[in-house]
Amino acid sequence: MKLSVACRVLLDQNYEEQEVRSSVWKLISKEELEKAVQQVEELARPRDDNYYQELLERWRQIRRFLAHSLANP
């Protein structure tokens, strides 16, 4: 959520370009922003990560899970 706050300031056209960093730092510390970016990087898959093979290898497990999930909304 903190990363979202910082990005909203960056995207807001009401802020002058010179004010953007100081406005962000008023809402979130540099350390908090760095931590938020690190969390996103840890959660995101690399572009060259081929997860399709993993899905195929686990198809039986996925199929049972999906069937149960779809039957019990």
N, C-alpha and C positions, 0 to 999 in steps of 0.2 A: 504494500500500500504506500509506503514511503517513496518508493521509486515512482509510483504513479503521481504523487503530489509534485515531485520535482519535474516530471515530464509535462505536467499540466502548465506549470509556470513557463517552461521553455516554449510551449506551443501557443501560449496566450499572447495575442497580438497587442494587448494593452500595455505590455511591458516594453520599455525601451531596451535595445540590445545591451547597452551599458549597464542596465539595472538587473539583468536576468540573474547573474550569479549571486549578487547580494540578496536578491529576492528569494532565491532558492535556499541560500544559507540561513535565512531568517526562519524558514519552514522546517528545514532538516539539516543536521550537521553533515559535514563532509564525510565523517566516519560512518554515519548511518547510511548515507547514500552509497558509499563504497561497499558496505555490507549488503545492501539491497541488490546492487549490481552483481556481487559475488554469488548471492543466492540464486538469482536468475540464471547466471552462467552454469551453476551446478545442476539446475533442473533441466535446462535446455539440452536437447540432443545436438551433437555436431551435425553439420549439413551432410557430411559423407557417411553418417551412421545408417547402415542398412538394417533397419529393424524388421523388414518384411521377412527375412529369413528366420528371425526369432519367432515371429508370429506363426509361420508355417510349422516350425518345430514344436510349438506348443498348442497346435490347433485343437487337439482333443480336450485339453484343459480349458481353453478359451471357449470352445463350443458348449461344454457343460455349464460354465459360469454364465455365459450369455443366455442360454436357454432358461436357467433359473432366474436370472435378473429380469428377463423379459416377461416371464410368467408371473412375477411378483413385483409389479410396479410400485 
